[in-house]
């Protein structure tokens, strides 16, 4: 019995170790893709023809391939290990992307930017710690799929309109927020498709559309917002929207207590402050 238990423990530990390794590799791919996207988008002059210009750039297509690879690796990591282990590792994306982007662009990451990135990473870890890690069987939520889709679309439109009427450095952050909402919607629809809460073809199509819009909006954010602030906003908003959809549409429970609320709020404050510092740094001469 002892031998069987020990073998089971080692197999479980091995799976967790493999999940961590794959998740870290996924994070490296996400970081590389973000650096390539920002590098290519920032070279383009006309915002109205941005996507048309980017699809002619081989390095942008490399970013797309790397991003898809990162998503596949993330799914593999989730298959190997628990969400509570895999998801928090996503906060490393910004910390890895900053020096990689600086190296690529011949820049220097200042101490202030490093502290801001660490604040974002710590804040995101706190926010993700509050989110449910093991959802029970999904029930009916307070919103139907059409209502949730309409609300998401309205939020994206509002942020896009705001981004067009606000100056730097707010505009790129607003666009990144809209992109993060789209990515979070895509994640939520992927879960809807996986558990059969809606027709698979419909949910899968909505996930693809959400991801496509998110990718396009991210290019606009990177174009004149630098790397740090848009990327930090993306990796904050994406999981929050996905969790919100799980709660409101699928009825997934969220354990709420004063400690979790305080931890989540502190995480949001730290992340928001770090994003603001990174946004201001991107606009400094």
Secondary structure, 3 states (H helix, E strand, C coil): CHHHHHHHHHHHHHHHHHHHHHHHHHHHHHHHHHHHHHHHHCCCCCHHHHHHHHCCCHHHHHHHHHHHHHHHHHHHHHHHCCHHHHHHHHHHHHHHHHHHHHHHHCCCCCHHHHHHHHHHHHHHHHHHHHCCCCCCCCCCCCCCHHHHHHHHHHHHHHHHHHHHHCCCCHHHHHHHHHHHHHHHHHHHHHHHHHHCCCCHHHHHHHHHHHHHHHHHHHHHHHHHHCCHHHHHHHHHHHHHHHHHHHHHCCCCCCCCCHHHHHHHHHHHHHHHHHHHHHHHHHHCC
